[in-house]
Amino acid sequence: MGRRTVIGGAAATALAAAGFQAVPAYAGGSHGWGSNDRTVRLSVMGTTDLHGNVFNWDYFKNAEYDDTAHNDIGLAKVSTLVKAVRARIAEERRTPAPLMIDAGDTIQGTPLAYYFAKIEPITGGHLHPMAAAMNEIGYDAAALGNHEFNYGLDILRKFQRQLRFPLLGANAQDWTTGLPVFPPYVLKRVHVPGEKPITVGILGLTNPGIAIWDKANVENKVKFGGIVELAKIWVPRVRKAGADVVIVSAHSGMDLSSSYGDALPVPENASALMAATVPGIDAVLVGHAHLEIPERLVTNEVTGEQVVLTEPLRWGMRLSLIDLDLQKVRGKWKVVGRHSQVLNANTVAADPKVTKLLQKDHDKVVEYVNSKIGTCTEAMSAATAPWEDTAALDFVNFVQADAVSKALAGTPEAALPVLAIAAPFNRAAAIPAGDVSVRDVAGLYIFDNTLLAVTMTGAQVKDYLEFSAQYFRQVSGPGPFAPDQVTNAPTPTAPGGTPDYNYDILGGLAKPLAYKIDIAKAVGARITDLTYGGEAVTADQKFVVAVNNYRQSGGGNFPHVKTAPVLYNRQVEIRQLMIDYVTTTGEVNPNTFHTTDWSLTANGTPIVITP
C-alpha cells in the first residue's frame, strides 16, 4: 500500500465521509528516484468565497442552511475538516504539516458580515467574526476578493490588521506609483523531517473588476492590473526570492470570460489562462465563480509542466485539498506530481471551538435581523420575479425611485419622470403578510449596493431593456415551458448562463413603465409596446433613472448607464433604504407601488411558464 492509503482514527472516518480519495505518492523514476519513499508530499487546503459564513445558518430564513443538494456552509464546519486533514497528516512519516489558504470574498455576503461593517462596524474595535474564525483555524494566507472592497478601505484595512496572516493582492496597486498596496506574496518555510525545508511562495491576485464594481471606493486610490499580466511579473520574483513551490491564490474564475465585456482591457476570469501562459506556477486555488471544480490539470505552454487548479464550492460548502509531491533534484525541491480534490462540509459537525468563539456575535445578529420593523398587507414573493411582473420587485423599484425623487426636489430635474432598475437577486425571498422583520426585507436585496441616479433618453431606456432581455432564451412558441427553458440564457460574456442579477426590470414612480419582451425574436429586437403612463415612450424623452452602483459603474456591461450624467450619489445603501422605508411608514401595501407592467410573449402571444 502507498502512503495515505491507510488512515487511522476519527480523522479517517471524517475524511472518508467527506469524500477523501487516497492517491499514491509519485513513484516515477524520471529524476533518478525509483521509490516513492524518496517523495515528500506537501498538502495545501483552500477555501474561497466564504462571504461572511461562519455558521450553518440562513439568516434570511432564520433556520439552518439547506438547499436542494443538502449542502452545509460556514467556517465552523470547514474547521472540522481542516483538523481532520491535519490529524491525518501528522500521523505520516516524513510528511510536512499542511498549509491553509483562501482565495477571497470573505467579509461580505451575510447579515453577520453586514452587521459588523455597518451596524456595529469593526472600526469601533470589535473583532470581525471572519477574522476571529480564520485566526482560530490557522490560515497561512488569503487573497483579496472583489467584495473585500464593498465597505470601503477603512473597514478593509481594519480587517487586514485583525488577521494573524497576510492578506495578499499583487495586482491591487497604488493609483499613482503602481506599487502593491497589499503584500503581493508570502514565503512559508515548511519543515520536512530529516530534510531541508520546502520554501512555498503563495502569490495573491484579485479581480480587476473591482475598478468597475467598487469604483466609488477605489478610484484615485487603488487600481487593478490584469491577472495574467501581474502573474508574469510576480511569479519570477517569488521564485527569485527562494520559493521551491509557487501556489497562486487567485480571485478569478477558471475559464476566460468577463461580465463587464470590454469595459476593461483585461478579463475577469483568467485562472486557466494564467496557468497555461505564465511559467513557474505549480498550483492555483481558484475563486470568484462560485463553482465546484475538484481538479483541473493545465499544461504550461512555456515549460510543458502541468499545473493543478481547484475551486471549492462557495460559502465553505467544500474544502479543496491540493497534494504536491516533491523530490530533490540536484539538491533542490521540485514538484513531480500533483493532484487535488474537494471535501464536503456537510459530512461533519461544526467545530465547537469556532462555534463557542462566535456564538455571541451570531446571537446578536439573529436578534437584529428578526426584529419587527412593520407590517405587510399581503404577501410578496420573488419566486417568479425573473419571468413575470411581481410586487416584490415593484417594491424595490418604488423605494429606489421614491428616494431619488425626494432627493431631487427643488432641482431642475425634479420635473422629469423617475424610473428605477432592479434585478431578481434572490428567488427565495419573500415578505409575508402580517409582521415584517429586517430579514424579510433584506432577503429581497442581498447585495450591499448603493443608490445613484442618472439621466437617460427614451431611446437609451429601450436599448437598456433590449440588452437586459438577452437573459431569455429564444423560443419558437408560447409554451408551456419550465423556467430553465426560458431564463438564464448563455451569452458571450456569460457562457455558463446569464445570472439572475444581470437581468434588470424597469419601473416608474409616478406612473408605471410598461413593455413586452418577445422572446421568439432575436436578441436586440425584443422590446415592444414600451409606454410610460400609457403613452408611447419617445426616443428623445428624458428620464431620471435610479440605479445601483454596481450597474452604474459598468457591472454587467449594460449600455448607456455608465456614461449617463449622474444626478444623485449619496452612497446610501439600497437595502437600508428599504428597511428604513418600512420602519418609517410602518406598513407595506403592494397596491400602492405598481411601478411596472411587463410580460413575456412569443410573436405577440403570452408565454406560459410552469415552475
Secondary structure as a PSIPRED ss2 file (coil, helix, strand):
# PSIPRED VFORMAT (PSIPRED V4.0)

   1 M C   1.000  0.000  0.000
   2 G C   1.000  0.000  0.000
   3 R C   1.000  0.000  0.000
   4 R C   1.000  0.000  0.000
   5 T C   1.000  0.000  0.000
   6 V C   1.000  0.000  0.000
   7 I C   1.000  0.000  0.000
   8 G C   1.000  0.000  0.000
   9 G H   0.000  1.000  0.000
  10 A H   0.000  1.000  0.000
  11 A H   0.000  1.000  0.000
  12 A H   0.000  1.000  0.000
  13 T H   0.000  1.000  0.000
  14 A H   0.000  1.000  0.000
  15 L H   0.000  1.000  0.000
  16 A H   0.000  1.000  0.000
  17 A H   0.000  1.000  0.000
  18 A C   1.000  0.000  0.000
  19 G C   1.000  0.000  0.000
  20 F C   1.000  0.000  0.000
  21 Q C   1.000  0.000  0.000
  22 A C   1.000  0.000  0.000
  23 V C   1.000  0.000  0.000
  24 P C   1.000  0.000  0.000
  25 A C   1.000  0.000  0.000
  26 Y C   1.000  0.000  0.000
  27 A C   1.000  0.000  0.000
  28 G C   1.000  0.000  0.000
  29 G C   1.000  0.000  0.000
  30 S C   1.000  0.000  0.000
  31 H C   1.000  0.000  0.000
  32 G C   1.000  0.000  0.000
  33 W C   1.000  0.000  0.000
  34 G C   1.000  0.000  0.000
  35 S C   1.000  0.000  0.000
  36 N H   0.000  1.000  0.000
  37 D H   0.000  1.000  0.000
  38 R H   0.000  1.000  0.000
  39 T C   1.000  0.000  0.000
  40 V E   0.000  0.000  1.000
  41 R E   0.000  0.000  1.000
  42 L E   0.000  0.000  1.000
  43 S E   0.000  0.000  1.000
  44 V E   0.000  0.000  1.000
  45 M E   0.000  0.000  1.000
  46 G E   0.000  0.000  1.000
  47 T E   0.000  0.000  1.000
  48 T C   1.000  0.000  0.000
  49 D C   1.000  0.000  0.000
  50 L C   1.000  0.000  0.000
  51 H C   1.000  0.000  0.000
  52 G C   1.000  0.000  0.000
  53 N C   1.000  0.000  0.000
  54 V C   1.000  0.000  0.000
  55 F C   1.000  0.000  0.000
  56 N C   1.000  0.000  0.000
  57 W E   0.000  0.000  1.000
  58 D E   0.000  0.000  1.000
  59 Y C   1.000  0.000  0.000
  60 F C   1.000  0.000  0.000
  61 K C   1.000  0.000  0.000
  62 N C   1.000  0.000  0.000
  63 A E   0.000  0.000  1.000
  64 E E   0.000  0.000  1.000
  65 Y C   1.000  0.000  0.000
  66 D C   1.000  0.000  0.000
  67 D C   1.000  0.000  0.000
  68 T C   1.000  0.000  0.000
  69 A C   1.000  0.000  0.000
  70 H C   1.000  0.000  0.000
  71 N C   1.000  0.000  0.000
  72 D C   1.000  0.000  0.000
  73 I C   1.000  0.000  0.000
  74 G C   1.000  0.000  0.000
  75 L H   0.000  1.000  0.000
  76 A H   0.000  1.000  0.000
  77 K H   0.000  1.000  0.000
  78 V H   0.000  1.000  0.000
  79 S H   0.000  1.000  0.000
  80 T H   0.000  1.000  0.000
  81 L H   0.000  1.000  0.000
  82 V H   0.000  1.000  0.000
  83 K H   0.000  1.000  0.000
  84 A H   0.000  1.000  0.000
  85 V H   0.000  1.000  0.000
  86 R H   0.000  1.000  0.000
  87 A H   0.000  1.000  0.000
  88 R H   0.000  1.000  0.000
  89 I H   0.000  1.000  0.000
  90 A H   0.000  1.000  0.000
  91 E C   1.000  0.000  0.000
  92 E C   1.000  0.000  0.000
  93 R C   1.000  0.000  0.000
  94 R C   1.000  0.000  0.000
  95 T C   1.000  0.000  0.000
  96 P C   1.000  0.000  0.000
  97 A C   1.000  0.000  0.000
  98 P C   1.000  0.000  0.000
  99 L E   0.000  0.000  1.000
 100 M E   0.000  0.000  1.000
 101 I E   0.000  0.000  1.000
 102 D E   0.000  0.000  1.000
 103 A C   1.000  0.000  0.000
 104 G C   1.000  0.000  0.000
 105 D C   1.000  0.000  0.000
 106 T C   1.000  0.000  0.000
 107 I C   1.000  0.000  0.000
 108 Q C   1.000  0.000  0.000
 109 G C   1.000  0.000  0.000
 110 T C   1.000  0.000  0.000
 111 P H   0.000  1.000  0.000
 112 L H   0.000  1.000  0.000
 113 A H   0.000  1.000  0.000
 114 Y H   0.000  1.000  0.000
 115 Y H   0.000  1.000  0.000
 116 F H   0.000  1.000  0.000
 117 A H   0.000  1.000  0.000
 118 K H   0.000  1.000  0.000
 119 I H   0.000  1.000  0.000
 120 E C   1.000  0.000  0.000
 121 P C   1.000  0.000  0.000
 122 I H   0.000  1.000  0.000
 123 T H   0.000  1.000  0.000
 124 G H   0.000  1.000  0.000
 125 G C   1.000  0.000  0.000
 126 H C   1.000  0.000  0.000
 127 L C   1.000  0.000  0.000
 128 H C   1.000  0.000  0.000
 129 P H   0.000  1.000  0.000
 130 M H   0.000  1.000  0.000
 131 A H   0.000  1.000  0.000
 132 A H   0.000  1.000  0.000
 133 A H   0.000  1.000  0.000
 134 M H   0.000  1.000  0.000
 135 N H   0.000  1.000  0.000
 136 E H   0.000  1.000  0.000
 137 I H   0.000  1.000  0.000
 138 G C   1.000  0.000  0.000
 139 Y C   1.000  0.000  0.000
 140 D C   1.000  0.000  0.000
 141 A E   0.000  0.000  1.000
 142 A E   0.000  0.000  1.000
 143 A E   0.000  0.000  1.000
 144 L C   1.000  0.000  0.000
 145 G C   1.000  0.000  0.000
 146 N H   0.000  1.000  0.000
 147 H H   0.000  1.000  0.000
 148 E H   0.000  1.000  0.000
 149 F H   0.000  1.000  0.000
 150 N C   1.000  0.000  0.000
 151 Y C   1.000  0.000  0.000
 152 G C   1.000  0.000  0.000
 153 L H   0.000  1.000  0.000
 154 D H   0.000  1.000  0.000
 155 I H   0.000  1.000  0.000
 156 L H   0.000  1.000  0.000
 157 R H   0.000  1.000  0.000
 158 K H   0.000  1.000  0.000
 159 F H   0.000  1.000  0.000
 160 Q H   0.000  1.000  0.000
 161 R H   0.000  1.000  0.000
 162 Q H   0.000  1.000  0.000
 163 L C   1.000  0.000  0.000
 164 R C   1.000  0.000  0.000
 165 F C   1.000  0.000  0.000
 166 P C   1.000  0.000  0.000
 167 L E   0.000  0.000  1.000
 168 L E   0.000  0.000  1.000
 169 G C   1.000  0.000  0.000
 170 A C   1.000  0.000  0.000
 171 N C   1.000  0.000  0.000
 172 A E   0.000  0.000  1.000
 173 Q E   0.000  0.000  1.000
 174 D E   0.000  0.000  1.000
 175 W C   1.000  0.000  0.000
 176 T C   1.000  0.000  0.000
 177 T C   1.000  0.000  0.000
 178 G C   1.000  0.000  0.000
 179 L C   1.000  0.000  0.000
 180 P E   0.000  0.000  1.000
 181 V C   1.000  0.000  0.000
 182 F C   1.000  0.000  0.000
 183 P C   1.000  0.000  0.000
 184 P C   1.000  0.000  0.000
 185 Y E   0.000  0.000  1.000
 186 V E   0.000  0.000  1.000
 187 L E   0.000  0.000  1.000
 188 K E   0.000  0.000  1.000
 189 R E   0.000  0.000  1.000
 190 V E   0.000  0.000  1.000
 191 H C   1.000  0.000  0.000
 192 V C   1.000  0.000  0.000
 193 P C   1.000  0.000  0.000
 194 G C   1.000  0.000  0.000
 195 E C   1.000  0.000  0.000
 196 K C   1.000  0.000  0.000
 197 P C   1.000  0.000  0.000
 198 I E   0.000  0.000  1.000
 199 T E   0.000  0.000  1.000
 200 V E   0.000  0.000  1.000
 201 G E   0.000  0.000  1.000
 202 I E   0.000  0.000  1.000
 203 L E   0.000  0.000  1.000
 204 G E   0.000  0.000  1.000
 205 L E   0.000  0.000  1.000
 206 T C   1.000  0.000  0.000
 207 N C   1.000  0.000  0.000
 208 P C   1.000  0.000  0.000
 209 G C   1.000  0.000  0.000
 210 I H   0.000  1.000  0.000
 211 A H   0.000  1.000  0.000
 212 I H   0.000  1.000  0.000
 213 W H   0.000  1.000  0.000
 214 D C   1.000  0.000  0.000
 215 K H   0.000  1.000  0.000
 216 A H   0.000  1.000  0.000
 217 N H   0.000  1.000  0.000
 218 V H   0.000  1.000  0.000
 219 E C   1.000  0.000  0.000
 220 N C   1.000  0.000  0.000
 221 K C   1.000  0.000  0.000
 222 V E   0.000  0.000  1.000
 223 K E   0.000  0.000  1.000
 224 F E   0.000  0.000  1.000
 225 G C   1.000  0.000  0.000
 226 G C   1.000  0.000  0.000
 227 I H   0.000  1.000  0.000
 228 V H   0.000  1.000  0.000
 229 E H   0.000  1.000  0.000
 230 L H   0.000  1.000  0.000
 231 A H   0.000  1.000  0.000
 232 K H   0.000  1.000  0.000
 233 I H   0.000  1.000  0.000
 234 W H   0.000  1.000  0.000
 235 V H   0.000  1.000  0.000
 236 P H   0.000  1.000  0.000
 237 R H   0.000  1.000  0.000
 238 V H   0.000  1.000  0.000
 239 R H   0.000  1.000  0.000
 240 K H   0.000  1.000  0.000
 241 A C   1.000  0.000  0.000
 242 G C   1.000  0.000  0.000
 243 A C   1.000  0.000  0.000
 244 D C   1.000  0.000  0.000
 245 V E   0.000  0.000  1.000
 246 V E   0.000  0.000  1.000
 247 I E   0.000  0.000  1.000
 248 V E   0.000  0.000  1.000
 249 S E   0.000  0.000  1.000
 250 A E   0.000  0.000  1.000
 251 H C   1.000  0.000  0.000
 252 S C   1.000  0.000  0.000
 253 G C   1.000  0.000  0.000
 254 M C   1.000  0.000  0.000
 255 D C   1.000  0.000  0.000
 256 L C   1.000  0.000  0.000
 257 S E   0.000  0.000  1.000
 258 S C   1.000  0.000  0.000
 259 S C   1.000  0.000  0.000
 260 Y C   1.000  0.000  0.000
 261 G C   1.000  0.000  0.000
 262 D C   1.000  0.000  0.000
 263 A C   1.000  0.000  0.000
 264 L C   1.000  0.000  0.000
 265 P C   1.000  0.000  0.000
 266 V C   1.000  0.000  0.000
 267 P C   1.000  0.000  0.000
 268 E C   1.000  0.000  0.000
 269 N E   0.000  0.000  1.000
 270 A C   1.000  0.000  0.000
 271 S H   0.000  1.000  0.000
 272 A H   0.000  1.000  0.000
 273 L H   0.000  1.000  0.000
 274 M H   0.000  1.000  0.000
 275 A H   0.000  1.000  0.000
 276 A H   0.000  1.000  0.000
 277 T H   0.000  1.000  0.000
 278 V C   1.000  0.000  0.000
 279 P C   1.000  0.000  0.000
 280 G C   1.000  0.000  0.000
 281 I C   1.000  0.000  0.000
 282 D C   1.000  0.000  0.000
 283 A E   0.000  0.000  1.000
 284 V E   0.000  0.000  1.000
 285 L E   0.000  0.000  1.000
 286 V E   0.000  0.000  1.000
 287 G C   1.000  0.000  0.000
 288 H C   1.000  0.000  0.000
 289 A C   1.000  0.000  0.000
 290 H C   1.000  0.000  0.000
 291 L C   1.000  0.000  0.000
 292 E C   1.000  0.000  0.000
 293 I E   0.000  0.000  1.000
 294 P E   0.000  0.000  1.000
 295 E E   0.000  0.000  1.000
 296 R E   0.000  0.000  1.000
 297 L E   0.000  0.000  1.000
 298 V E   0.000  0.000  1.000
 299 T E   0.000  0.000  1.000
 300 N C   1.000  0.000  0.000
 301 E C   1.000  0.000  0.000
 302 V C   1.000  0.000  0.000
 303 T C   1.000  0.000  0.000
 304 G C   1.000  0.000  0.000
 305 E C   1.000  0.000  0.000
 306 Q E   0.000  0.000  1.000
 307 V E   0.000  0.000  1.000
 308 V E   0.000  0.000  1.000
 309 L E   0.000  0.000  1.000
 310 T E   0.000  0.000  1.000
 311 E E   0.000  0.000  1.000
 312 P C   1.000  0.000  0.000
 313 L C   1.000  0.000  0.000
 314 R H   0.000  1.000  0.000
 315 W H   0.000  1.000  0.000
 316 G H   0.000  1.000  0.000
 317 M C   1.000  0.000  0.000
 318 R E   0.000  0.000  1.000
 319 L E   0.000  0.000  1.000
 320 S E   0.000  0.000  1.000
 321 L E   0.000  0.000  1.000
 322 I E   0.000  0.000  1.000
 323 D E   0.000  0.000  1.000
 324 L E   0.000  0.000  1.000
 325 D E   0.000  0.000  1.000
 326 L E   0.000  0.000  1.000
 327 Q E   0.000  0.000  1.000
 328 K E   0.000  0.000  1.000
 329 V E   0.000  0.000  1.000
 330 R C   1.000  0.000  0.000
 331 G C   1.000  0.000  0.000
 332 K E   0.000  0.000  1.000
 333 W E   0.000  0.000  1.000
 334 K E   0.000  0.000  1.000
 335 V E   0.000  0.000  1.000
 336 V E   0.000  0.000  1.000
 337 G E   0.000  0.000  1.000
 338 R E   0.000  0.000  1.000
 339 H E   0.000  0.000  1.000
 340 S E   0.000  0.000  1.000
 341 Q E   0.000  0.000  1.000
 342 V E   0.000  0.000  1.000
 343 L E   0.000  0.000  1.000
 344 N E   0.000  0.000  1.000
 345 A H   0.000  1.000  0.000
 346 N H   0.000  1.000  0.000
 347 T H   0.000  1.000  0.000
 348 V C   1.000  0.000  0.000
 349 A C   1.000  0.000  0.000
 350 A C   1.000  0.000  0.000
 351 D C   1.000  0.000  0.000
 352 P H   0.000  1.000  0.000
 353 K H   0.000  1.000  0.000
 354 V H   0.000  1.000  0.000
 355 T H   0.000  1.000  0.000
 356 K H   0.000  1.000  0.000
 357 L H   0.000  1.000  0.000
 358 L H   0.000  1.000  0.000
 359 Q H   0.000  1.000  0.000
 360 K H   0.000  1.000  0.000
 361 D H   0.000  1.000  0.000
 362 H H   0.000  1.000  0.000
 363 D H   0.000  1.000  0.000
 364 K H   0.000  1.000  0.000
 365 V H   0.000  1.000  0.000
 366 V H   0.000  1.000  0.000
 367 E H   0.000  1.000  0.000
 368 Y H   0.000  1.000  0.000
 369 V H   0.000  1.000  0.000
 370 N C   1.000  0.000  0.000
 371 S C   1.000  0.000  0.000
 372 K E   0.000  0.000  1.000
 373 I E   0.000  0.000  1.000
 374 G E   0.000  0.000  1.000
 375 T E   0.000  0.000  1.000
 376 C E   0.000  0.000  1.000
 377 T C   1.000  0.000  0.000
 378 E C   1.000  0.000  0.000
 379 A C   1.000  0.000  0.000
 380 M E   0.000  0.000  1.000
 381 S E   0.000  0.000  1.000
 382 A C   1.000  0.000  0.000
 383 A C   1.000  0.000  0.000
 384 T C   1.000  0.000  0.000
 385 A C   1.000  0.000  0.000
 386 P C   1.000  0.000  0.000
 387 W C   1.000  0.000  0.000
 388 E C   1.000  0.000  0.000
 389 D C   1.000  0.000  0.000
 390 T C   1.000  0.000  0.000
 391 A H   0.000  1.000  0.000
 392 A H   0.000  1.000  0.000
 393 L H   0.000  1.000  0.000
 394 D H   0.000  1.000  0.000
 395 F H   0.000  1.000  0.000
 396 V H   0.000  1.000  0.000
 397 N H   0.000  1.000  0.000
 398 F H   0.000  1.000  0.000
 399 V H   0.000  1.000  0.000
 400 Q H   0.000  1.000  0.000
 401 A H   0.000  1.000  0.000
 402 D H   0.000  1.000  0.000
 403 A H   0.000  1.000  0.000
 404 V H   0.000  1.000  0.000
 405 S H   0.000  1.000  0.000
 406 K H   0.000  1.000  0.000
 407 A H   0.000  1.000  0.000
 408 L C   1.000  0.000  0.000
 409 A C   1.000  0.000  0.000
 410 G C   1.000  0.000  0.000
 411 T C   1.000  0.000  0.000
 412 P H   0.000  1.000  0.000
 413 E H   0.000  1.000  0.000
 414 A H   0.000  1.000  0.000
 415 A H   0.000  1.000  0.000
 416 L C   1.000  0.000  0.000
 417 P C   1.000  0.000  0.000
 418 V E   0.000  0.000  1.000
 419 L E   0.000  0.000  1.000
 420 A E   0.000  0.000  1.000
 421 I E   0.000  0.000  1.000
 422 A E   0.000  0.000  1.000
 423 A C   1.000  0.000  0.000
 424 P C   1.000  0.000  0.000
 425 F C   1.000  0.000  0.000
 426 N C   1.000  0.000  0.000
 427 R C   1.000  0.000  0.000
 428 A C   1.000  0.000  0.000
 429 A C   1.000  0.000  0.000
 430 A E   0.000  0.000  1.000
 431 I E   0.000  0.000  1.000
 432 P C   1.000  0.000  0.000
 433 A C   1.000  0.000  0.000
 434 G E   0.000  0.000  1.000
 435 D E   0.000  0.000  1.000
 436 V E   0.000  0.000  1.000
 437 S E   0.000  0.000  1.000
 438 V H   0.000  1.000  0.000
 439 R H   0.000  1.000  0.000
 440 D H   0.000  1.000  0.000
 441 V H   0.000  1.000  0.000
 442 A H   0.000  1.000  0.000
 443 G C   1.000  0.000  0.000
 444 L C   1.000  0.000  0.000
 445 Y C   1.000  0.000  0.000
 446 I C   1.000  0.000  0.000
 447 F C   1.000  0.000  0.000
 448 D C   1.000  0.000  0.000
 449 N C   1.000  0.000  0.000
 450 T E   0.000  0.000  1.000
 451 L E   0.000  0.000  1.000
 452 L E   0.000  0.000  1.000
 453 A E   0.000  0.000  1.000
 454 V E   0.000  0.000  1.000
 455 T E   0.000  0.000  1.000
 456 M E   0.000  0.000  1.000
 457 T E   0.000  0.000  1.000
 458 G H   0.000  1.000  0.000
 459 A H   0.000  1.000  0.000
 460 Q H   0.000  1.000  0.000
 461 V H   0.000  1.000  0.000
 462 K H   0.000  1.000  0.000
 463 D H   0.000  1.000  0.000
 464 Y H   0.000  1.000  0.000
 465 L H   0.000  1.000  0.000
 466 E H   0.000  1.000  0.000
 467 F H   0.000  1.000  0.000
 468 S H   0.000  1.000  0.000
 469 A H   0.000  1.000  0.000
 470 Q H   0.000  1.000  0.000
 471 Y H   0.000  1.000  0.000
 472 F C   1.000  0.000  0.000
 473 R C   1.000  0.000  0.000
 474 Q C   1.000  0.000  0.000
 475 V C   1.000  0.000  0.000
 476 S C   1.000  0.000  0.000
 477 G C   1.000  0.000  0.000
 478 P C   1.000  0.000  0.000
 479 G C   1.000  0.000  0.000
 480 P C   1.000  0.000  0.000
 481 F E   0.000  0.000  1.000
 482 A C   1.000  0.000  0.000
 483 P H   0.000  1.000  0.000
 484 D H   0.000  1.000  0.000
 485 Q H   0.000  1.000  0.000
 486 V C   1.000  0.000  0.000
 487 T C   1.000  0.000  0.000
 488 N C   1.000  0.000  0.000
 489 A C   1.000  0.000  0.000
 490 P C   1.000  0.000  0.000
 491 T E   0.000  0.000  1.000
 492 P C   1.000  0.000  0.000
 493 T C   1.000  0.000  0.000
 494 A E   0.000  0.000  1.000
 495 P C   1.000  0.000  0.000
 496 G C   1.000  0.000  0.000
 497 G C   1.000  0.000  0.000
 498 T C   1.000  0.000  0.000
 499 P C   1.000  0.000  0.000
 500 D H   0.000  1.000  0.000
 501 Y H   0.000  1.000  0.000
 502 N H   0.000  1.000  0.000
 503 Y C   1.000  0.000  0.000
 504 D C   1.000  0.000  0.000
 505 I E   0.000  0.000  1.000
 506 L E   0.000  0.000  1.000
 507 G E   0.000  0.000  1.000
 508 G E   0.000  0.000  1.000
 509 L C   1.000  0.000  0.000
 510 A C   1.000  0.000  0.000
 511 K C   1.000  0.000  0.000
 512 P C   1.000  0.000  0.000
 513 L E   0.000  0.000  1.000
 514 A E   0.000  0.000  1.000
 515 Y E   0.000  0.000  1.000
 516 K E   0.000  0.000  1.000
 517 I E   0.000  0.000  1.000
 518 D E   0.000  0.000  1.000
 519 I C   1.000  0.000  0.000
 520 A C   1.000  0.000  0.000
 521 K C   1.000  0.000  0.000
 522 A C   1.000  0.000  0.000
 523 V C   1.000  0.000  0.000
 524 G C   1.000  0.000  0.000
 525 A C   1.000  0.000  0.000
 526 R C   1.000  0.000  0.000
 527 I E   0.000  0.000  1.000
 528 T E   0.000  0.000  1.000
 529 D E   0.000  0.000  1.000
 530 L E   0.000  0.000  1.000
 531 T E   0.000  0.000  1.000
 532 Y E   0.000  0.000  1.000
 533 G C   1.000  0.000  0.000
 534 G C   1.000  0.000  0.000
 535 E E   0.000  0.000  1.000
 536 A E   0.000  0.000  1.000
 537 V C   1.000  0.000  0.000
 538 T C   1.000  0.000  0.000
 539 A C   1.000  0.000  0.000
 540 D C   1.000  0.000  0.000
 541 Q C   1.000  0.000  0.000
 542 K E   0.000  0.000  1.000
 543 F E   0.000  0.000  1.000
 544 V E   0.000  0.000  1.000
 545 V E   0.000  0.000  1.000
 546 A E   0.000  0.000  1.000
 547 V E   0.000  0.000  1.000
 548 N E   0.000  0.000  1.000
 549 N H   0.000  1.000  0.000
 550 Y H   0.000  1.000  0.000
 551 R H   0.000  1.000  0.000
 552 Q H   0.000  1.000  0.000
 553 S C   1.000  0.000  0.000
 554 G C   1.000  0.000  0.000
 555 G C   1.000  0.000  0.000
 556 G C   1.000  0.000  0.000
 557 N C   1.000  0.000  0.000
 558 F C   1.000  0.000  0.000
 559 P C   1.000  0.000  0.000
 560 H C   1.000  0.000  0.000
 561 V C   1.000  0.000  0.000
 562 K C   1.000  0.000  0.000
 563 T C   1.000  0.000  0.000
 564 A C   1.000  0.000  0.000
 565 P C   1.000  0.000  0.000
 566 V E   0.000  0.000  1.000
 567 L E   0.000  0.000  1.000
 568 Y E   0.000  0.000  1.000
 569 N E   0.000  0.000  1.000
 570 R E   0.000  0.000  1.000
 571 Q E   0.000  0.000  1.000
 572 V E   0.000  0.000  1.000
 573 E E   0.000  0.000  1.000
 574 I H   0.000  1.000  0.000
 575 R H   0.000  1.000  0.000
 576 Q H   0.000  1.000  0.000
 577 L H   0.000  1.000  0.000
 578 M H   0.000  1.000  0.000
 579 I H   0.000  1.000  0.000
 580 D H   0.000  1.000  0.000
 581 Y H   0.000  1.000  0.000
 582 V H   0.000  1.000  0.000
 583 T H   0.000  1.000  0.000
 584 T H   0.000  1.000  0.000
 585 T H   0.000  1.000  0.000
 586 G C   1.000  0.000  0.000
 587 E E   0.000  0.000  1.000
 588 V E   0.000  0.000  1.000
 589 N C   1.000  0.000  0.000
 590 P H   0.000  1.000  0.000
 591 N H   0.000  1.000  0.000
 592 T H   0.000  1.000  0.000
 593 F C   1.000  0.000  0.000
 594 H C   1.000  0.000  0.000
 595 T C   1.000  0.000  0.000
 596 T E   0.000  0.000  1.000
 597 D E   0.000  0.000  1.000
 598 W E   0.000  0.000  1.000
 599 S E   0.000  0.000  1.000
 600 L E   0.000  0.000  1.000
 601 T E   0.000  0.000  1.000
 602 A E   0.000  0.000  1.000
 603 N C   1.000  0.000  0.000
 604 G C   1.000  0.000  0.000
 605 T E   0.000  0.000  1.000
 606 P E   0.000  0.000  1.000
 607 I C   1.000  0.000  0.000
 608 V C   1.000  0.000  0.000
 609 I E   0.000  0.000  1.000
 610 T C   1.000  0.000  0.000
 611 P C   1.000  0.000  0.000
